[in-house]
Amino acid sequence: MSENNALPPKTCSVDRLVTVERDVKKVLAGEKTATRRNGRYADVGEIMELDGKKFVVENVYSQQLGDMTEENAHQEGFANLEEYKEFILSIHPGMRWVPKMKVWVHEFKSL
């Protein structure tokens, strides 16, 4: 687990971490336990609230898209990595899948 003081400043707030309705439903159903963003939205220990249910951020770290695994895709709530890629590209028009692109991984669990 990364130390908070080793991380760069947040670029957004935890309340913007999961906003796509499909993802919110997956989190509430326990099918999604991580999300990747192009910036850092939360510190370890921060609480995210979705529809009155609370989730604690357990880990925050940087990852290149090309380093994602099938298990990472499952944490994101998808059957496999290809399904995850298709979804991400569909919600970000014009985006290409660039393996060297760095994203911030935020892992969380229900309280």
Secondary structure, DSSP 8 states (H G I E B T S, - for coil): ---GGGS---SS-GGGSS-SHHHHHHHHTT---EEEESS----TT-EEEETTEEEEEEEEEEEEGGG--HHHHHHTT-SSHHHHHHHHHHHSTT----TT-EEEEEEEEE-
